[in-house]
Amino acid sequence: MSGETGVVWFLRASEQKLGAVRLVTVDGRISHSSAAELGQFLARQNGHGLRGVVVDLSGVDYINGAGFGEFEKPAARLSGANTGLFLCGLRPAVQAAFDL
């Protein structure tokens, strides 16, 4: 998606199963325009047979409140299946947003 300023706001997500863990790799920016896409991707992650879902955010350079909200439902659903949702690879700007 391209805004009026010419800045491209994209989001890409991929997944791979590594034994009892699913690794989800996210690249791009998580904002109002892409948060729903992330939510749909995370909604497909079920906890059946998994010990955890790890979301690698090292390719994410921006996240806003809409993006934060997309982690809540999957975390609760996975927790009910005794599966953890773990975030890793937060860049300093993204870490600062989570810290706030």
C-alpha positions as CSV (number, residue, x, y, z in Angstrom):
1,M,0.0,0.0,0.0
2,S,1.3,3.4,-0.9
3,G,0.3,6.6,0.9
4,E,0.1,10.2,-0.4
5,T,3.7,10.7,0.8
6,G,5.0,7.9,-1.4
7,V,6.0,5.8,1.6
8,V,5.2,2.2,1.0
9,W,3.6,0.4,3.9
10,F,3.7,-3.3,3.3
11,L,3.4,-6.3,5.4
12,R,4.6,-9.8,4.6
13,A,4.3,-12.8,6.8
14,S,5.5,-16.4,6.4
15,E,5.6,-19.4,8.6
16,Q,7.5,-22.6,9.0
17,K,7.1,-25.5,11.4
18,L,10.2,-26.3,13.5
19,G,9.4,-29.4,15.5
20,A,6.9,-28.4,18.2
21,V,7.3,-24.7,17.4
22,R,5.8,-22.6,14.6
23,L,8.0,-19.7,13.5
24,V,6.1,-16.8,12.0
25,T,8.3,-14.2,10.3
26,V,6.9,-10.7,9.8
27,D,8.4,-8.0,7.6
28,G,7.2,-4.4,7.0
29,R,5.1,-2.0,8.9
30,I,2.2,-2.9,11.2
31,S,-0.2,0.0,11.1
32,H,-4.0,0.6,10.6
33,S,-3.6,-0.3,7.0
34,S,-1.9,-3.6,7.6
35,A,-3.0,-4.7,11.1
36,A,-6.0,-6.7,9.9
37,E,-3.9,-8.6,7.5
38,L,-1.6,-9.6,10.3
39,G,-4.6,-10.5,12.5
40,Q,-5.9,-12.8,9.7
41,F,-2.5,-14.5,9.4
42,L,-2.2,-15.0,13.2
43,A,-5.8,-16.3,13.4
44,R,-4.8,-19.3,11.2
45,Q,-2.2,-20.3,13.8
46,N,-3.6,-23.1,15.9
47,G,-2.0,-24.6,18.9
48,H,-2.7,-28.2,18.0
49,G,0.4,-30.2,18.6
50,L,2.5,-27.1,19.2
51,R,4.4,-25.9,22.3
52,G,4.7,-22.4,21.0
53,V,4.2,-19.9,18.2
54,V,7.2,-17.6,17.9
55,V,6.7,-14.3,16.0
56,D,9.9,-12.9,14.7
57,L,9.5,-9.1,14.3
58,S,13.1,-8.3,13.3
59,G,11.8,-7.2,9.9
60,V,9.3,-4.8,11.4
61,D,10.3,-1.2,11.6
62,Y,7.0,0.3,12.8
63,I,4.0,-0.8,14.9
64,N,1.1,1.2,16.2
65,G,-1.9,0.5,18.5
66,A,-3.8,-1.3,15.8
67,G,-0.9,-3.7,15.5
68,F,-0.7,-4.3,19.2
69,G,-4.3,-5.3,19.3
70,E,-3.8,-8.1,16.7
71,F,-1.6,-10.1,19.1
72,E,-4.2,-10.2,21.9
73,K,-6.8,-12.6,20.5
74,P,-4.2,-15.2,19.2
75,A,-2.4,-15.1,22.5
76,A,-5.6,-15.8,24.4
77,R,-6.7,-18.5,22.0
78,L,-3.3,-20.2,21.9
79,S,-3.0,-20.0,25.7
80,G,-6.3,-22.0,25.9
81,A,-4.6,-24.7,23.8
82,N,-1.6,-24.7,26.2
83,T,0.5,-23.1,23.5
84,G,2.6,-19.9,24.1
85,L,2.8,-16.9,21.8
86,F,6.3,-15.4,21.9
87,L,7.5,-12.2,20.2
88,C,11.2,-11.8,19.4
89,G,13.6,-9.7,17.3
90,L,12.1,-6.4,18.2
91,R,14.0,-3.5,16.8
92,P,14.7,-0.6,19.1
93,A,11.8,1.6,17.8
94,V,9.4,-1.4,18.0
95,Q,10.6,-2.3,21.4
96,A,10.1,1.3,22.6
97,A,6.5,1.1,21.4
98,F,5.9,-2.1,23.3
99,D,7.5,-0.6,26.4
100,L,5.1,2.3,26.3
